């Protein structure tokens, strides 16, 4: 199942990177202070961050070949201690 969704995850990543670049242009245009005073822009970055975290989790699960809830990036970090 994870392999089947990998194509969509990569497409989503490309779109998120594109929109991050657009937001970067807007930050350069109006300045960071004015940009981040708008709550919608803060929400955009929260969504971008959430997507990057989910994408990373899916890649870790795909690489390690497990769809178990305990096999994600968080459990790998715990095991490393």
N, C-alpha and C positions, 0 to 999 in steps of 0.2 A: 504494500500500500504506500509506503514512503517513497519508493521509486516512482510510482505512478504520479505522485504529487510533486516530484522534483522539478518537472518542467514548469509547472505553474508557480512554484516557489522562485525559480530563476526569473520568470517573467515579472513577477511581483517585485523582485529585487531590482530589476532594471528600471521599473516604473518609480520605485521609491528613490533610487539614486537620482533619476531625472528630476523628480519633484524637489529633492534636497538641493540640487543645483539651482533650480528656479527660485527657491527660497533664499539661497545664498546671494543670488543676483538682487533680490528685493532688499536683503540686509545691507548690501553694498550701496544700494540706491538711496535708502532712507535712513540708514544708521541703525546700529544694534539696539540702542536705547528705545527709539521710537518703535522699532519693529517688535520688540518683546513686550511693549506695553499693551499690545493688542492680544487679548486672550486667545483669539483664534490661531494666531501664529504660534503661541506656546502649545496649544492643543495639537497643531500640525507636528511639531517636533516631538511631542510625547507619543504620537502615533508612529512617527518614523522610528523612534527608539524601540517601541514595542514590536514593530515589524522586524527590526534587526535582531532583537532578542529571540523572537520566534523562529526566524530564519536560521540563526545559529543553532538553536536547539534541534531543529529538523536535520541540519547537516550533521550534527554530532550523532543523532540517532541513526541516520542513514549510513554513516561511515562505520559505526559500531554494530550495525545490523540488528537493532533491537527496537521494537515498538513498545516495550514495557515502560510504564510510567516511571520506574525507578532507574532507567538507563540513560537519562538525559544528562545535560551538561552539569546540572546542580549536583547530581549524585556522583559524577566523575570528580568534581572538585572536592567533595566530602571524602571520597576514597583516597585522594592524593595526600591527605593529612596523615 
